[in-house]
Amino acid sequence: MDFESKYEVSRVATFIRSHNFKRIALQFPDELLKDSTRVVRALRTEVDVKDIGLYVMADTTYGSCCVDEVGASHINADCVIHYGHTCLSPTTKLPAFFVFGKAPINTSNCANHLCNYASSSTKPVMVLFGLEYGYAIQDIIKASAVETSKFKLHFADVMSQSMIPTKDSEKTNGDCGVPERRTYRIGGLIWNLKEGQTMDVYSVFWIGPENSAFSNVVLTFNTCEIVRYDATENQLLTDTLQQRRILKRRYYLVEKAKDAEIVGILVGTLGVAGYLSMIHQIKEMITKAGKKAYTLVMGKPNPSKLANFPECNVFIYISCAQTALLDSKDFLAPVITPFEAILAFNRGSEWTGKYIMEFQDLVNSTPVGSTDISKKEARFSFIQGGYIEDPDFQDMNGGDEDEDGGLSLVNLSTAVQERGKDQKSIIKGTAKSGLEYFANRSFQGLDINGNGNGPEVFIIGRTGKASGYDNETSNH
């Protein structure tokens, strides 16, 4: 496959010229960054406009599958050209064009496996695929044309390669992965079913690797039989054990989150439409459940970053559907999705089997918890193995905190000193806020006022370069 076809240089140039964009941000994932300079040269030649500015972006603020509007705003970009794997999440402000790439696939082999599977299936088959295989779908359809009507094969379509946000971008479409709707949207794919039909009556044939997009499909359509065609190995994989493991793990995290007392809300995107509404809705739900919530913005989360907030019993990760499923086994506290948070913190909620990955579908579509915490009604904890009462942490901070849940820096040292007098009575399980937990920590940072009990000795550090500090002598 030639270079210009792989990166769709002509189509990108047409998109730029048709909208008269002057400052264009080119977003590359790490694995494609090596080709960025060649892409820039090819685009300059194809667009042939003198006053155009092309800017290469890498090391995205959050997941590379989302459009990095934060990075693009640093150069006042008019649009973003996104290369590589994408979730096609709607943008907030900037127009975007997506170059999915073209992963190699043996279309005839894929069609043979598809037809063989369809012939043995008692249900009609819905064919879903990674966007990098979208270019080959028509060839697969042609190769299986004889069997399409016989075995009731159905193929999803790619939504669009371009995205122009409007004033209604914050509004949810409410259709993505929701079984009660006629139109389905997931991972940049879209398809329609007959009126009254749901995905429960279909089997799913996935073309692509076992990545985050596939996990999204597995959770959303967990009532369907799902098989995966591996285009790299040219074989069909029918093992459903992984699907069951994912569901069991997510259900366990929901039960564990119910026992949380202090909750951290991780902001995993600043560009996907609807993220602010989701943050406010989740925060209101946590507060009504009688728990304490803190909003944290830290870029891409990892165990080391989250270890700085040991007072949080659980974290809610608000990001696109394909980055929301963090494997938090190495984290001190579990990380769950907004949908799982609604199940955990809305008293009386039950998991019916339906799973919603896109947080846009939860905004204003799921009622915020209306639990009356004043009743102190006990609930059964599967983690602790007995009935417990959720403590009421509302209004227990004596007005020390502002409405955003953050303590003013002016009062921080005074509050720590006052609450630190009774440190022995504060443990992680009973701390009513991050401040009380901080007061009980053995190390609270340097005492700049010199009021500590221990010796305060300041040592001048090394100077120079790490390869050879000023006070070091060479051994060569």
C-alpha beads as a LAMMPS data file, in Angstrom:
LAMMPS data file: protein, C-alpha beads

476 atoms
475 bonds

1 atom types
1 bond types

-500.0 500.0 xlo xhi
-500.0 500.0 ylo yhi
-500.0 500.0 zlo zhi

Masses

1 110.0

Atoms # bond

1 1 1 0.000 0.000 0.000
2 1 1 1.487 3.330 -1.055
3 1 1 2.122 6.142 1.401
4 1 1 -0.420 8.665 0.064
5 1 1 -3.197 6.073 0.045
6 1 1 -2.450 4.987 3.613
7 1 1 -2.619 8.550 4.928
8 1 1 -5.352 9.679 2.481
9 1 1 -3.443 12.811 1.538
10 1 1 -5.863 13.849 -1.233
11 1 1 -8.978 13.573 0.960
12 1 1 -7.336 15.488 3.803
13 1 1 -6.270 18.244 1.388
14 1 1 -9.801 18.472 0.009
15 1 1 -11.189 18.803 3.537
16 1 1 -8.761 21.624 4.331
17 1 1 -9.403 23.533 1.094
18 1 1 -13.197 23.146 1.201
19 1 1 -13.362 24.791 4.634
20 1 1 -10.562 27.278 3.998
21 1 1 -8.675 26.272 7.140
22 1 1 -5.367 28.080 7.703
23 1 1 -3.987 26.597 10.926
24 1 1 -4.187 22.799 10.985
25 1 1 -3.119 20.546 13.852
26 1 1 -1.972 17.082 12.797
27 1 1 -2.440 14.636 15.678
28 1 1 -0.330 11.461 15.543
29 1 1 -0.136 8.563 17.993
30 1 1 3.362 7.504 19.046
31 1 1 3.539 4.593 16.602
32 1 1 2.861 6.845 13.574
33 1 1 4.956 9.819 14.600
34 1 1 7.869 8.587 12.480
35 1 1 5.838 9.355 9.327
36 1 1 4.707 12.827 10.400
37 1 1 7.317 14.810 8.444
38 1 1 6.515 12.930 5.233
39 1 1 2.802 13.587 5.771
40 1 1 3.462 17.316 6.232
41 1 1 5.485 17.506 3.020
42 1 1 2.839 15.575 1.076
43 1 1 0.030 17.803 2.399
44 1 1 1.905 21.014 1.564
45 1 1 2.357 19.815 -2.000
46 1 1 -1.272 18.689 -2.332
47 1 1 -2.943 21.717 -0.720
48 1 1 -0.662 24.189 -2.513
49 1 1 -1.613 27.172 -0.338
50 1 1 1.193 29.481 0.777
51 1 1 -0.219 30.890 4.029
52 1 1 -1.286 27.538 5.482
53 1 1 0.186 26.353 8.793
54 1 1 0.644 22.653 9.577
55 1 1 1.512 21.734 13.178
56 1 1 2.374 18.208 14.340
57 1 1 0.965 17.151 17.736
58 1 1 2.174 14.159 19.733
59 1 1 2.121 13.019 23.370
60 1 1 -1.559 13.832 23.762
61 1 1 -2.919 15.130 27.055
62 1 1 -5.286 12.183 27.427
63 1 1 -6.006 9.089 25.303
64 1 1 -4.650 9.259 21.757
65 1 1 -7.952 7.934 20.363
66 1 1 -9.693 11.251 21.192
67 1 1 -9.142 14.580 19.451
68 1 1 -6.732 16.624 21.584
69 1 1 -8.541 19.967 21.585
70 1 1 -6.393 21.190 24.485
71 1 1 -3.165 20.713 22.534
72 1 1 -4.695 22.191 19.381
73 1 1 -5.817 25.297 21.261
74 1 1 -2.188 26.089 22.101
75 1 1 -1.567 26.942 18.459
76 1 1 -5.057 28.402 17.835
77 1 1 -5.814 25.652 15.328
78 1 1 -8.835 25.887 13.043
79 1 1 -9.189 22.103 12.858
80 1 1 -7.534 18.814 13.783
81 1 1 -6.527 16.005 11.436
82 1 1 -6.508 12.867 13.578
83 1 1 -4.414 9.876 12.464
84 1 1 -4.612 6.288 13.666
85 1 1 -6.983 4.449 16.002
86 1 1 -9.907 6.582 17.117
87 1 1 -13.107 6.275 19.140
88 1 1 -14.822 8.962 17.026
89 1 1 -16.111 10.691 20.147
90 1 1 -17.798 14.005 19.297
91 1 1 -15.637 17.097 19.723
92 1 1 -16.667 20.180 21.674
93 1 1 -15.398 23.059 19.534
94 1 1 -12.960 22.119 16.776
95 1 1 -13.797 20.467 13.431
96 1 1 -11.897 17.230 12.850
97 1 1 -11.064 14.843 10.034
98 1 1 -10.109 11.248 10.808
99 1 1 -7.610 9.107 8.934
100 1 1 -8.246 5.610 10.273
101 1 1 -5.374 3.907 8.510
102 1 1 -5.608 0.689 6.513
103 1 1 -4.599 -2.461 8.345
104 1 1 -3.834 -5.452 6.062
105 1 1 -6.504 -8.147 5.813
106 1 1 -7.137 -11.197 3.643
107 1 1 -10.680 -10.386 2.481
108 1 1 -11.407 -13.767 0.908
109 1 1 -10.242 -15.657 4.012
110 1 1 -12.312 -13.370 6.232
111 1 1 -15.382 -13.869 4.018
112 1 1 -14.966 -17.659 4.165
113 1 1 -14.815 -17.659 7.967
114 1 1 -17.812 -15.327 8.085
115 1 1 -19.937 -17.518 5.841
116 1 1 -18.938 -20.700 7.692
117 1 1 -19.883 -19.125 11.009
118 1 1 -23.158 -17.763 9.648
119 1 1 -24.117 -21.191 8.296
120 1 1 -23.757 -22.728 11.772
121 1 1 -25.455 -19.878 13.638
122 1 1 -29.163 -20.019 14.434
123 1 1 -29.341 -16.233 14.576
124 1 1 -28.740 -13.510 11.994
125 1 1 -25.180 -12.155 12.141
126 1 1 -24.200 -8.495 12.626
127 1 1 -20.685 -7.774 11.337
128 1 1 -18.797 -5.105 13.319
129 1 1 -15.192 -4.118 12.750
130 1 1 -12.317 -1.897 13.760
131 1 1 -12.275 1.327 11.768
132 1 1 -8.869 0.437 10.324
133 1 1 -10.625 -2.337 8.361
134 1 1 -13.429 -0.122 7.085
135 1 1 -11.772 0.270 3.669
136 1 1 -12.004 -3.506 3.069
137 1 1 -15.620 -4.081 4.111
138 1 1 -17.031 -3.632 0.614
139 1 1 -14.631 -6.295 -0.682
140 1 1 -15.724 -8.641 2.125
141 1 1 -19.370 -7.988 1.259
142 1 1 -18.712 -8.807 -2.397
143 1 1 -16.811 -11.972 -1.477
144 1 1 -19.726 -13.184 0.656
145 1 1 -22.486 -11.801 -1.588
146 1 1 -23.909 -15.222 -2.418
147 1 1 -24.345 -16.057 1.260
148 1 1 -25.462 -12.641 2.525
149 1 1 -29.198 -13.090 2.006
150 1 1 -29.127 -16.850 2.694
151 1 1 -27.597 -16.518 6.155
152 1 1 -28.952 -13.016 6.929
153 1 1 -25.632 -11.195 7.161
154 1 1 -25.773 -7.543 8.185
155 1 1 -22.883 -5.056 8.090
156 1 1 -22.427 -1.863 10.087
157 1 1 -21.340 1.368 8.392
158 1 1 -18.715 3.932 9.401
159 1 1 -20.467 7.050 10.711
160 1 1 -18.282 9.700 9.058
161 1 1 -14.653 10.645 8.541
162 1 1 -15.278 14.316 9.281
163 1 1 -16.827 15.983 12.286
164 1 1 -18.125 19.562 12.528
165 1 1 -19.365 20.421 16.049
166 1 1 -22.524 22.510 16.392
167 1 1 -24.250 24.320 19.221
168 1 1 -26.106 21.099 19.984
169 1 1 -22.915 19.057 20.355
170 1 1 -23.399 18.894 24.128
171 1 1 -26.734 17.160 23.659
172 1 1 -26.671 13.406 23.733
173 1 1 -28.044 11.416 20.857
174 1 1 -29.176 8.725 23.269
175 1 1 -28.739 5.945 20.738
176 1 1 -25.226 4.629 21.269
177 1 1 -25.388 1.037 22.418
178 1 1 -28.872 1.351 23.899
179 1 1 -30.789 -1.852 23.066
180 1 1 -34.247 -0.207 23.179
181 1 1 -33.435 2.062 20.238
182 1 1 -33.724 1.269 16.568
183 1 1 -30.449 2.971 15.661
184 1 1 -27.195 1.727 17.150
185 1 1 -23.920 3.625 17.361
186 1 1 -20.718 2.298 18.872
187 1 1 -17.036 2.970 18.266
188 1 1 -17.673 5.063 15.142
189 1 1 -20.021 2.457 13.615
190 1 1 -23.720 2.880 12.935
191 1 1 -26.501 0.536 11.824
192 1 1 -30.283 0.257 11.876
193 1 1 -32.521 -2.609 12.878
194 1 1 -36.099 -3.244 11.938
195 1 1 -38.710 -1.626 14.140
196 1 1 -39.120 -3.644 17.322
197 1 1 -35.881 -5.603 16.893
198 1 1 -33.011 -5.527 19.399
199 1 1 -29.460 -6.809 19.281
200 1 1 -30.450 -9.715 21.519
201 1 1 -31.649 -11.642 18.470
202 1 1 -28.288 -11.244 16.671
203 1 1 -24.870 -12.825 16.872
204 1 1 -21.883 -10.479 16.565
205 1 1 -18.950 -11.135 14.233
206 1 1 -16.071 -8.796 15.112
207 1 1 -13.244 -8.113 12.645
208 1 1 -10.150 -6.797 14.372
209 1 1 -7.762 -7.232 17.306
210 1 1 -8.690 -7.749 20.941
211 1 1 -8.351 -4.092 21.891
212 1 1 -10.369 -1.435 23.717
213 1 1 -12.858 -1.178 20.851
214 1 1 -13.564 -4.911 21.117
215 1 1 -13.957 -4.683 24.904
216 1 1 -16.480 -1.894 24.317
217 1 1 -18.495 -4.199 22.049
218 1 1 -18.227 -7.115 24.500
219 1 1 -19.642 -5.106 27.402
220 1 1 -22.315 -3.272 25.435
221 1 1 -23.670 -6.406 23.767
222 1 1 -22.957 -8.859 26.555
223 1 1 -26.177 -10.796 25.886
224 1 1 -25.072 -11.642 22.325
225 1 1 -22.823 -14.455 21.176
226 1 1 -19.622 -12.741 20.013
227 1 1 -16.840 -14.203 17.881
228 1 1 -13.698 -12.431 16.689
229 1 1 -11.833 -12.735 13.421
230 1 1 -8.119 -12.036 13.900
231 1 1 -6.903 -10.487 10.646
232 1 1 -3.263 -10.935 11.674
233 1 1 -3.543 -14.692 12.259
234 1 1 -6.315 -15.258 9.686
235 1 1 -8.367 -17.299 12.135
236 1 1 -11.698 -17.167 13.928
237 1 1 -11.656 -17.127 17.742
238 1 1 -14.808 -18.206 19.568
239 1 1 -13.548 -18.267 23.166
240 1 1 -16.038 -16.409 25.392
241 1 1 -14.100 -16.818 28.637
242 1 1 -12.538 -13.382 28.290
243 1 1 -15.980 -11.870 27.876
244 1 1 -17.159 -13.459 31.109
245 1 1 -14.005 -12.404 32.974
246 1 1 -14.540 -8.764 31.988
247 1 1 -18.164 -8.806 33.187
248 1 1 -17.270 -10.490 36.486
249 1 1 -14.480 -8.002 37.120
250 1 1 -16.696 -4.990 36.411
251 1 1 -19.483 -6.325 38.642
252 1 1 -16.990 -6.846 41.479
253 1 1 -15.786 -3.235 41.128
254 1 1 -19.378 -1.966 41.348
255 1 1 -19.901 -3.843 44.620
256 1 1 -16.601 -2.552 45.980
257 1 1 -17.489 1.038 45.034
258 1 1 -20.687 0.848 47.098
259 1 1 -18.578 0.746 50.272
260 1 1 -16.558 3.831 49.283
261 1 1 -16.749 6.897 51.492
262 1 1 -14.452 9.346 49.708
263 1 1 -14.677 9.353 45.902
264 1 1 -12.280 10.854 43.374
265 1 1 -13.687 12.018 40.029
266 1 1 -10.933 11.668 37.405
267 1 1 -11.304 13.998 34.435
268 1 1 -10.119 11.915 31.488
269 1 1 -11.030 14.327 28.703
270 1 1 -11.317 18.054 28.079
271 1 1 -12.575 17.745 24.529
272 1 1 -15.300 15.096 24.287
273 1 1 -18.713 16.762 24.136
274 1 1 -20.750 16.488 27.336
275 1 1 -17.906 15.855 29.775
276 1 1 -18.720 18.864 31.991
277 1 1 -22.373 17.883 32.309
278 1 1 -21.303 14.368 33.265
279 1 1 -18.935 15.663 35.956
280 1 1 -21.671 17.811 37.517
281 1 1 -24.192 14.965 37.401
282 1 1 -21.803 12.471 38.993
283 1 1 -20.805 14.949 41.696
284 1 1 -24.428 15.677 42.565
285 1 1 -25.173 11.966 42.748
286 1 1 -22.226 11.304 45.079
287 1 1 -23.230 14.179 47.365
288 1 1 -26.831 12.974 47.589
289 1 1 -25.527 9.523 48.507
290 1 1 -23.849 11.087 51.559
291 1 1 -20.293 10.651 50.313
292 1 1 -17.441 13.083 49.731
293 1 1 -16.299 13.854 46.178
294 1 1 -13.099 15.443 44.854
295 1 1 -12.525 16.356 41.211
296 1 1 -9.004 15.583 39.947
297 1 1 -7.400 16.650 36.656
298 1 1 -4.067 14.922 36.062
299 1 1 -3.837 13.856 32.426
300 1 1 -3.332 10.139 31.856
301 1 1 -3.830 8.348 35.204
302 1 1 -1.389 5.720 36.439
303 1 1 -0.822 3.945 39.791
304 1 1 1.843 6.439 40.906
305 1 1 -0.338 9.489 40.285
306 1 1 -3.390 8.075 42.043
307 1 1 -1.257 6.894 44.968
308 1 1 -0.958 10.582 45.902
309 1 1 -4.639 10.455 46.908
310 1 1 -4.792 7.459 49.284
311 1 1 -7.854 8.882 51.049
312 1 1 -10.008 8.087 47.986
313 1 1 -11.644 4.664 48.214
314 1 1 -12.668 4.634 44.553
315 1 1 -12.125 6.731 41.413
316 1 1 -14.637 7.453 38.652
317 1 1 -12.952 7.905 35.274
318 1 1 -14.855 10.222 32.934
319 1 1 -13.431 9.651 29.484
320 1 1 -14.354 8.186 26.123
321 1 1 -15.717 4.635 25.953
322 1 1 -12.456 3.141 24.711
323 1 1 -10.247 4.504 27.499
324 1 1 -12.756 4.290 30.373
325 1 1 -12.015 0.633 31.124
326 1 1 -8.783 1.069 33.044
327 1 1 -7.212 -2.126 34.318
328 1 1 -6.898 -0.947 37.907
329 1 1 -5.451 -4.141 39.396
330 1 1 -2.175 -2.329 40.100
331 1 1 -3.918 0.709 41.617
332 1 1 -4.460 1.271 45.334
333 1 1 -8.162 1.939 44.694
334 1 1 -10.446 0.677 41.902
335 1 1 -11.272 2.842 38.888
336 1 1 -14.817 2.579 37.540
337 1 1 -16.872 4.101 34.714
338 1 1 -19.727 6.637 35.118
339 1 1 -22.291 3.923 34.360
340 1 1 -20.831 1.716 37.100
341 1 1 -20.866 4.694 39.463
342 1 1 -24.590 5.167 38.851
343 1 1 -25.168 1.508 39.687
344 1 1 -23.049 1.804 42.827
345 1 1 -24.318 5.085 44.287
346 1 1 -27.988 5.027 43.322
347 1 1 -29.562 3.060 46.168
348 1 1 -31.774 0.315 44.791
349 1 1 -30.173 0.225 41.336
350 1 1 -29.766 -3.226 39.843
351 1 1 -27.632 -4.441 36.979
352 1 1 -30.129 -5.719 34.408
353 1 1 -27.438 -6.794 31.967
354 1 1 -27.520 -3.586 29.932
355 1 1 -24.171 -1.811 29.925
356 1 1 -23.627 1.756 28.662
357 1 1 -20.074 2.791 27.818
358 1 1 -20.618 6.251 26.273
359 1 1 -21.051 8.758 29.085
360 1 1 -22.932 11.080 26.686
361 1 1 -25.823 8.604 26.828
362 1 1 -25.979 8.981 30.612
363 1 1 -26.190 12.779 30.674
364 1 1 -29.755 13.790 31.575
365 1 1 -30.989 10.297 30.693
366 1 1 -30.361 8.595 34.043
367 1 1 -31.955 10.055 37.184
368 1 1 -29.547 11.230 39.869
369 1 1 -29.808 9.220 43.076
370 1 1 -32.620 10.294 45.322
371 1 1 -31.529 8.315 48.362
372 1 1 -32.765 9.824 51.624
373 1 1 -29.634 9.421 53.716
374 1 1 -31.358 10.863 56.784
375 1 1 -33.163 7.547 57.217
376 1 1 -29.846 5.765 57.861
377 1 1 -31.203 2.649 56.202
378 1 1 -28.742 -0.238 56.376
379 1 1 -27.721 -2.059 53.217
380 1 1 -26.016 -5.381 52.624
381 1 1 -22.353 -5.223 51.594
382 1 1 -21.146 -8.201 49.567
383 1 1 -17.542 -7.113 50.175
384 1 1 -17.827 -6.920 53.977
385 1 1 -20.356 -9.755 54.197
386 1 1 -22.987 -8.023 56.317
387 1 1 -25.344 -5.087 56.739
388 1 1 -23.763 -1.664 57.111
389 1 1 -24.959 1.935 57.405
390 1 1 -23.525 4.520 55.071
391 1 1 -22.214 7.507 57.058
392 1 1 -23.508 10.960 56.242
393 1 1 -20.523 13.126 55.284
394 1 1 -22.604 16.087 54.173
395 1 1 -22.077 19.368 56.026
396 1 1 -19.523 17.773 58.360
397 1 1 -16.674 20.038 57.365
398 1 1 -17.878 23.038 59.321
399 1 1 -17.806 25.306 56.295
400 1 1 -14.078 24.890 55.798
401 1 1 -14.530 23.883 52.188
402 1 1 -15.898 25.902 49.318
403 1 1 -18.717 24.780 47.037
404 1 1 -16.269 23.073 44.691
405 1 1 -15.027 20.790 47.467
406 1 1 -11.615 22.386 47.714
407 1 1 -10.077 23.856 50.863
408 1 1 -8.723 27.368 50.580
409 1 1 -4.935 27.473 50.744
410 1 1 -5.082 30.295 53.287
411 1 1 -6.805 28.107 55.884
412 1 1 -4.963 24.865 55.095
413 1 1 -2.163 25.049 57.671
414 1 1 -4.480 26.273 60.446
415 1 1 -7.033 23.541 59.762
416 1 1 -4.369 20.831 59.739
417 1 1 -2.951 22.033 63.058
418 1 1 -6.379 22.101 64.720
419 1 1 -7.542 18.760 63.404
420 1 1 -4.115 17.229 63.931
421 1 1 -4.552 17.504 67.701
422 1 1 -6.812 14.481 67.652
423 1 1 -5.028 12.502 64.973
424 1 1 -5.375 9.153 66.709
425 1 1 -9.150 9.208 66.273
426 1 1 -8.893 9.634 62.525
427 1 1 -8.253 6.623 60.364
428 1 1 -8.812 6.055 56.678
429 1 1 -12.114 4.280 57.215
430 1 1 -13.654 7.138 59.240
431 1 1 -12.041 10.285 57.787
432 1 1 -14.796 12.649 56.662
433 1 1 -12.710 14.459 54.068
434 1 1 -9.335 14.572 52.407
435 1 1 -8.264 17.216 54.918
436 1 1 -8.841 14.976 57.931
437 1 1 -6.999 12.143 56.254
438 1 1 -4.131 14.490 55.455
439 1 1 -3.992 15.595 59.098
440 1 1 -3.418 11.985 60.165
441 1 1 -0.556 11.315 57.752
442 1 1 2.872 10.881 59.315
443 1 1 4.444 13.094 56.628
444 1 1 2.691 16.319 55.689
445 1 1 5.448 17.993 53.716
446 1 1 8.101 20.511 54.762
447 1 1 7.216 22.757 57.674
448 1 1 8.048 26.140 56.186
449 1 1 7.116 27.941 59.407
450 1 1 9.629 26.003 61.514
451 1 1 7.023 24.775 63.998
452 1 1 7.949 21.098 63.768
453 1 1 9.457 19.075 66.558
454 1 1 12.299 17.525 64.577
455 1 1 15.561 19.082 63.394
456 1 1 15.325 21.160 60.234
457 1 1 18.468 20.915 58.159
458 1 1 18.562 22.134 54.583
459 1 1 21.264 20.692 52.341
460 1 1 22.373 22.281 49.116
461 1 1 21.922 19.794 46.301
462 1 1 24.215 18.993 43.399
463 1 1 24.755 21.318 40.477
464 1 1 25.593 20.657 36.867
465 1 1 24.485 17.922 34.477
466 1 1 23.462 14.411 35.486
467 1 1 26.183 12.966 33.261
468 1 1 28.781 14.728 35.366
469 1 1 27.982 16.950 38.363
470 1 1 30.306 19.827 39.287
471 1 1 31.685 18.079 42.370
472 1 1 32.383 14.807 40.568
473 1 1 35.729 13.887 39.029
474 1 1 36.033 11.926 35.829
475 1 1 37.447 8.415 36.079
476 1 1 38.636 8.466 32.485

Bonds

1 1 1 2
2 1 2 3
3 1 3 4
4 1 4 5
5 1 5 6
6 1 6 7
7 1 7 8
8 1 8 9
9 1 9 10
10 1 10 11
11 1 11 12
12 1 12 13
13 1 13 14
14 1 14 15
15 1 15 16
16 1 16 17
17 1 17 18
18 1 18 19
19 1 19 20
20 1 20 21
21 1 21 22
22 1 22 23
23 1 23 24
24 1 24 25
25 1 25 26
26 1 26 27
27 1 27 28
28 1 28 29
29 1 29 30
30 1 30 31
31 1 31 32
32 1 32 33
33 1 33 34
34 1 34 35
35 1 35 36
36 1 36 37
37 1 37 38
38 1 38 39
39 1 39 40
40 1 40 41
41 1 41 42
42 1 42 43
43 1 43 44
44 1 44 45
45 1 45 46
46 1 46 47
47 1 47 48
48 1 48 49
49 1 49 50
50 1 50 51
51 1 51 52
52 1 52 53
53 1 53 54
54 1 54 55
55 1 55 56
56 1 56 57
57 1 57 58
58 1 58 59
59 1 59 60
60 1 60 61
61 1 61 62
62 1 62 63
63 1 63 64
64 1 64 65
65 1 65 66
66 1 66 67
67 1 67 68
68 1 68 69
69 1 69 70
70 1 70 71
71 1 71 72
72 1 72 73
73 1 73 74
74 1 74 75
75 1 75 76
76 1 76 77
77 1 77 78
78 1 78 79
79 1 79 80
80 1 80 81
81 1 81 82
82 1 82 83
83 1 83 84
84 1 84 85
85 1 85 86
86 1 86 87
87 1 87 88
88 1 88 89
89 1 89 90
90 1 90 91
91 1 91 92
92 1 92 93
93 1 93 94
94 1 94 95
95 1 95 96
96 1 96 97
97 1 97 98
98 1 98 99
99 1 99 100
100 1 100 101
101 1 101 102
102 1 102 103
103 1 103 104
104 1 104 105
105 1 105 106
106 1 106 107
107 1 107 108
108 1 108 109
109 1 109 110
110 1 110 111
111 1 111 112
112 1 112 113
113 1 113 114
114 1 114 115
115 1 115 116
116 1 116 117
117 1 117 118
118 1 118 119
119 1 119 120
120 1 120 121
121 1 121 122
122 1 122 123
123 1 123 124
124 1 124 125
125 1 125 126
126 1 126 127
127 1 127 128
128 1 128 129
129 1 129 130
130 1 130 131
131 1 131 132
132 1 132 133
133 1 133 134
134 1 134 135
135 1 135 136
136 1 136 137
137 1 137 138
138 1 138 139
139 1 139 140
140 1 140 141
141 1 141 142
142 1 142 143
143 1 143 144
144 1 144 145
145 1 145 146
146 1 146 147
147 1 147 148
148 1 148 149
149 1 149 150
150 1 150 151
151 1 151 152
152 1 152 153
153 1 153 154
154 1 154 155
155 1 155 156
156 1 156 157
157 1 157 158
158 1 158 159
159 1 159 160
160 1 160 161
161 1 161 162
162 1 162 163
163 1 163 164
164 1 164 165
165 1 165 166
166 1 166 167
167 1 167 168
168 1 168 169
169 1 169 170
170 1 170 171
171 1 171 172
172 1 172 173
173 1 173 174
174 1 174 175
175 1 175 176
176 1 176 177
177 1 177 178
178 1 178 179
179 1 179 180
180 1 180 181
181 1 181 182
182 1 182 183
183 1 183 184
184 1 184 185
185 1 185 186
186 1 186 187
187 1 187 188
188 1 188 189
189 1 189 190
190 1 190 191
191 1 191 192
192 1 192 193
193 1 193 194
194 1 194 195
195 1 195 196
196 1 196 197
197 1 197 198
198 1 198 199
199 1 199 200
200 1 200 201
201 1 201 202
202 1 202 203
203 1 203 204
204 1 204 205
205 1 205 206
206 1 206 207
207 1 207 208
208 1 208 209
209 1 209 210
210 1 210 211
211 1 211 212
212 1 212 213
213 1 213 214
214 1 214 215
215 1 215 216
216 1 216 217
217 1 217 218
218 1 218 219
219 1 219 220
220 1 220 221
221 1 221 222
222 1 222 223
223 1 223 224
224 1 224 225
225 1 225 226
226 1 226 227
227 1 227 228
228 1 228 229
229 1 229 230
230 1 230 231
231 1 231 232
232 1 232 233
233 1 233 234
234 1 234 235
235 1 235 236
236 1 236 237
237 1 237 238
238 1 238 239
239 1 239 240
240 1 240 241
241 1 241 242
242 1 242 243
243 1 243 244
244 1 244 245
245 1 245 246
246 1 246 247
247 1 247 248
248 1 248 249
249 1 249 250
250 1 250 251
251 1 251 252
252 1 252 253
253 1 253 254
254 1 254 255
255 1 255 256
256 1 256 257
257 1 257 258
258 1 258 259
259 1 259 260
260 1 260 261
261 1 261 262
262 1 262 263
263 1 263 264
264 1 264 265
265 1 265 266
266 1 266 267
267 1 267 268
268 1 268 269
269 1 269 270
270 1 270 271
271 1 271 272
272 1 272 273
273 1 273 274
274 1 274 275
275 1 275 276
276 1 276 277
277 1 277 278
278 1 278 279
279 1 279 280
280 1 280 281
281 1 281 282
282 1 282 283
283 1 283 284
284 1 284 285
285 1 285 286
286 1 286 287
287 1 287 288
288 1 288 289
289 1 289 290
290 1 290 291
291 1 291 292
292 1 292 293
293 1 293 294
294 1 294 295
295 1 295 296
296 1 296 297
297 1 297 298
298 1 298 299
299 1 299 300
300 1 300 301
301 1 301 302
302 1 302 303
303 1 303 304
304 1 304 305
305 1 305 306
306 1 306 307
307 1 307 308
308 1 308 309
309 1 309 310
310 1 310 311
311 1 311 312
312 1 312 313
313 1 313 314
314 1 314 315
315 1 315 316
316 1 316 317
317 1 317 318
318 1 318 319
319 1 319 320
320 1 320 321
321 1 321 322
322 1 322 323
323 1 323 324
324 1 324 325
325 1 325 326
326 1 326 327
327 1 327 328
328 1 328 329
329 1 329 330
330 1 330 331
331 1 331 332
332 1 332 333
333 1 333 334
334 1 334 335
335 1 335 336
336 1 336 337
337 1 337 338
338 1 338 339
339 1 339 340
340 1 340 341
341 1 341 342
342 1 342 343
343 1 343 344
344 1 344 345
345 1 345 346
346 1 346 347
347 1 347 348
348 1 348 349
349 1 349 350
350 1 350 351
351 1 351 352
352 1 352 353
353 1 353 354
354 1 354 355
355 1 355 356
356 1 356 357
357 1 357 358
358 1 358 359
359 1 359 360
360 1 360 361
361 1 361 362
362 1 362 363
363 1 363 364
364 1 364 365
365 1 365 366
366 1 366 367
367 1 367 368
368 1 368 369
369 1 369 370
370 1 370 371
371 1 371 372
372 1 372 373
373 1 373 374
374 1 374 375
375 1 375 376
376 1 376 377
377 1 377 378
378 1 378 379
379 1 379 380
380 1 380 381
381 1 381 382
382 1 382 383
383 1 383 384
384 1 384 385
385 1 385 386
386 1 386 387
387 1 387 388
388 1 388 389
389 1 389 390
390 1 390 391
391 1 391 392
392 1 392 393
393 1 393 394
394 1 394 395
395 1 395 396
396 1 396 397
397 1 397 398
398 1 398 399
399 1 399 400
400 1 400 401
401 1 401 402
402 1 402 403
403 1 403 404
404 1 404 405
405 1 405 406
406 1 406 407
407 1 407 408
408 1 408 409
409 1 409 410
410 1 410 411
411 1 411 412
412 1 412 413
413 1 413 414
414 1 414 415
415 1 415 416
416 1 416 417
417 1 417 418
418 1 418 419
419 1 419 420
420 1 420 421
421 1 421 422
422 1 422 423
423 1 423 424
424 1 424 425
425 1 425 426
426 1 426 427
427 1 427 428
428 1 428 429
429 1 429 430
430 1 430 431
431 1 431 432
432 1 432 433
433 1 433 434
434 1 434 435
435 1 435 436
436 1 436 437
437 1 437 438
438 1 438 439
439 1 439 440
440 1 440 441
441 1 441 442
442 1 442 443
443 1 443 444
444 1 444 445
445 1 445 446
446 1 446 447
447 1 447 448
448 1 448 449
449 1 449 450
450 1 450 451
451 1 451 452
452 1 452 453
453 1 453 454
454 1 454 455
455 1 455 456
456 1 456 457
457 1 457 458
458 1 458 459
459 1 459 460
460 1 460 461
461 1 461 462
462 1 462 463
463 1 463 464
464 1 464 465
465 1 465 466
466 1 466 467
467 1 467 468
468 1 468 469
469 1 469 470
470 1 470 471
471 1 471 472
472 1 472 473
473 1 473 474
474 1 474 475
475 1 475 476
